[in-house]
Amino acid sequence: MASIYRKDKSPFWFIQFIDVDGKRRNKSTGLRADNPGETVKARTLRAQMEAKELNRTAGEVSGGGWESWVPQYLQRHCESPRTLERYSTNWTWIAFWLQEKHYHSPRAITYRNALEYIDWRTNYKKKTGKTVGRNTAIMELKLLAMIMGEAVRLGHADANPLVSLKLRRDKSAKKPELTDAEISEIREALKSEPEWMQVAFDIALHTGCRLRETRLPLNCIDFAENKITFPSPKGGEDRAFSVPMPTALRPLFESVRKSKKKFTVEFPFQPSRRWQQFFIKMKKPHLCFHCLRVTYVNRLRRAGVPREAAMRLVNHSSDLIHQIYQREKVEDVAQWRDAVQFVA
């Protein structure tokens, strides 16, 4: 299957793939490995090439072959490069399954055989020996349902049997809030880790931002107005937002400015995985970087910050999403223990 890799002394991603003539080829993507945005594009390209390889092997049915229209549909449908990357990766697995089951046309898909995808996907072992969970398989199956809807619109299928899947998802584990002791322990452990991890941790701890949002362009930090602008949060540039600069972060940002760096941090390949490995090494595999966001939201609530202001600070547009992050403890409601009184 297609893969991307780096060469020594080259700043670009290279891609290896099987061409239409069946020969394996290697070439530069022209996309820089030190740029997160271009790295996303490189991964999207890999997923697209992989899907082409799988579908080429499977063959196409005249007028309804998947490869003749699905990649173009995903390109049209996805506004964000990150969404396109995610959908393209999901489509790669669906295409692999379609090939293996010889479902070369949308007309071959039924509700029953689509349900078989869940067992196939959750039992498929990668080279690492790992498998995915039920929720991942359902998410990919929902993409197939969306694709089948387009197949109907294009005339490649008479109906969409997946229009209402109604599949039960496994309950996701809640990300915990960090205690003061855990924060101190993490800070101590980070002293022996790369600087980008220390900087990312501090920024997220004091703003509640997501990992990739900690990579702030220096021109988005307004030292005169004490303001930070997150130019590319979740949801894309249209959801860019600004927040007051936390006092605790100013020395850090001043230090970055003196070093004349363009960004607060530069990520290595798969930064989320690096954090996962870090917490495993700490023997705290239940923790993840996103726990910092959960911690920040809960501490805003305990500090008495109004919900509307808290949502604005962390860029939550939905009350429902905001509530998911809240972790009420017994001591949080202790002050109201005798709020209701009854006549003896």
N, C-alpha and C positions, 0 to 999 in steps of 0.2 A: 504494500500500500504506500501511497505518497507520504513523504515526511519532510519536515524542514530541519535544518541543522546550520551550525556556524562553522566557519573556517578560521584558523589562526590568522591573526592580523587583518582580518576583514571585518568591517562594521556591518555587513549586510547578512540577511538570512538567505540561505540557499535552499532549493527544493529538489528533491529526488522523486521522480515519478515514472510511470510506464506510459510511453507515447502510443499514438494510434497504430504505429507499426509494430508494437509489441516490444520495443527496445527500451531499456531503462536509461533514463537521461538525468543529468544534473545541471542545474543552471542557477544563476543568481536571480533573486526576486527583485533586486533593486530597492528593497525595503530594509531600513536600518533596524538592527537588533537593539539599539540603545534608545529607541523611540517607542513607547508603549502603544501609541496609535498605529504605527507602521507594523508593530509586532502582531497586533490584532488582525491587520490586513493580511499578513503572511500566514497566520493560522487559518484565516478564512479561505485563502487560496489553496492551502493544503487540503482542507476539508472538501473544497470543490473538485480538486484534482482526484481525490480519493473516491468521491462519489462517481466521477466519470469513469474511473477504472472499473469500479464494481458494476456499473450499468453497462459498460462496454462488454464486459464478460458475460453479463446476463443476456445481452441482445435486446433489440427493440421490436415492438409490435407496431406495424404501420398505423399511424394516426393516434396511437395511445401510449407509445413507449415512454417510460418515465423520463429518461435522459433528454428527450426532445423538448421538454417544456418545464420540468420542475426547477432546475437551477435558475432559469430566467424568471420564474414566478417568485422565487425567494428573493431574488434581486429587486424585483418590483415591490414586493410586500414589505421588506425590512428597511426602515428609515435609518436606523442606527447600525454602524459597522459591527458593533458588539452583538447586536441582535442577529445580524446576518451570520456572524461567526458561530453563535450558539445554534441557530437553526441549521446551518450547513453541517455542523458536527452531528447533530441529531439525525439529519437526513442521511449522513454517511452510514449510520447504523441501520436505519430503516432500509436503505438501498441494499446493504449487505444481506439483510433478512429476505428481501424480495428476490434477490438473486438465488439464495440458497433454497427458497421454497418454489422458485420458478413462477412467481407472480409477475409476469412481464407486462401486464396491462392493468389499469385501474379496474377494469371489469372483472378481474379475477379476485378482487378483495371482497370479503364478506365480513360480517360482524364476528362470526365464529372464528375465522382464521386470524382476524386481527387480535382477538383475545389471546390467541396462542403466542402472539409476539411477547407478551409479558413473561411467560415461562421461558421462552427462548432467550430473551434478553437477560433476565435475572440469573440464568444458569450458564450464560456464556462467559468463559474465563478468558481474561486478557493474558498477555505474555507474563505479566506479573503474578498471575494466579488469582487476581482480584475479580470480583463481580460487582454489578451495580444493584441498587435496591429497587423495590417495586415502584416507588415514586418517580424515579428516573425513567423507568420503562413507560409509565403512564404519561409522563410529560412528552416523551417521544411519540407515543401513540396519538396524543392530541395534535401533534404536528401533522401526522399522517391524515387525521380527520380533516384538518384544514386544507391539506393538499388534495384530498378527495373532493372537497367542496369546489376547488378550482377545476378539478377534472370534470365535474358535472357541468360547470359553466363553459368549459372548452369543448364539451361534447365527447370526451373520452370515456365517460361513464353515464349511465342512465339515472343513477341515484347515489346518494352518499349514505352507506350503511353505518357510518361512524358518527353521524350527526349528533347523536346523544349517547355518549359512552357510559355515563353514570357509573364510574369505577371508584371503588373505595381506596383512598390513599392511606398509607401508613401514617400514623401520628409522628410528626417530626419532633426530635428532641429539642427542648428549649435551650437556647444559649444562655449560660448563667451570667449573673452580674459578678464583677470582680470585687473582692474585699480589699481593704487597705493593706492587709498582710500579703495578699496575692500580688497586688501592684508593686509592693516593695520587693518581693521575691523575684518578680519578673524583671524589674529594673536592675537588680543585682546580677541576674543571669545574662542580661543584655550587654553587660560590660565586656563580655568575651565574644560578642557577636559583631557583624559588620555595622558600620555607622548608620547605614540607611535604615536598619531595623530600629535603632534607638530613636532616630529622628521621626520615623513614621509612628512609633509608639507614642511619643510625646504629643504629636499633632492630633492624633486620634483621641488620646486620653482627654485633651482639653477642648476638643470641638465635637467629638462624637462622629466624625466623618468616617467614610469607608476607606479601606486600604488604598485603593487606586486613587482616591481623592486627596491622599496625603502628598501626592506629587504635584505641588503647587508651583506654577511659574512665578518667579520673583516679581514680575511686573503686575501680579495679581495681589501683591501684599502692599497695602497703602500704609506706610509708616506715619505719614502726616495725619491721616484721618483715623489711624488705629483700626483698620478694616481689612478683612480677608475676603477675597472673592474666589469661590470654587467655580472655575470655568466649564468643567466637564463632569458634572455629577451623574449619578444614575439617572437615566432618562435623556441624556444628551445635552448639548449646548443650550437648547431651549429652556432648560431648567437650571441654568447658572444662577447662583445666589451669593449674596454677601452677608457676612456676620461680623460683629465687633471682634477685634483681635483680643483674645484672652491675654491678660497681663503676663501670665506665666510663660507664654510663647514668645514674647517680644525678644528676650535675650537670644533665644534659638534662631529666630529669623534674622536678627542683627548679625549673628555669627555667619549664617549662610550668605548674607549680603556681602560681608567682608571677604568671603572666599571667592566672590564673583561667579558663583554658580548660577546657572539659568533656572534650575529647579531645586526645590527643597530636598528631594531625594531622586535617585536614579535606580530603578528596579532591575534586579537580575532576572533571568528567565524563571518563570513560574514563582513569583513572590509569595503567593498564597501557600504554595507547597512548602516554601522555606519556613513560613510561620508554623505550619502544621508540624514539620519536623522539629522545630524549636520547642514546641509545647510537649511533644513526645519525649524529647531529650530531658525536659524538666519533670517528666513523669506526671504530666497534667494533660493527658490527651483529650479530656473533656472540654478544654478551653480552646478558643480560636480568636483570631484578631477581631472579629465582629463583636466579641464580648465587650470590647471597649465602647461600642455604640450603645449596647444595652445598659452598661454602667452609667454612661453620660446621661441618657434619657431618665433613668431612675433617680439620679442625683439631682437633676433639674427639678423633678417632681418633689423630692424631699426638701429642696431648698425653697419650695413655695412658688416656683416660677409658673405663671399661668399657662394652661395647656396650649393656647394659641401661640404664645411666645416660644414655648419649648418646641413646638412643631416647626416654627419658622427657623429656629436655630439649627435643627438637624435636617431641614428640608423634607419634612413629611407632609404630604398633601392630603392624607386620609387619616381621620380619627381612628379608624379600624386598625390601620397599620401601626399607628402610634401606640395603641393600647397593647398590641402584641408584645412590645418591648418592656412593658411595665411588670415589675416583680414585687408585689406587695408582701411585706413581711409582717409578722405579728406586731413588732414594735412600731411599725408605721401607723397602725390604727389604735395603739394603746391609749392615746389621749382621748379617744371617744368611748372608752370602756363603759362609762356611766352616762352616756349621752341620753339614754332613754330611761326615764324614771316612772315608777308605778306607785300608786297609792297603796300603802300597806294594809 
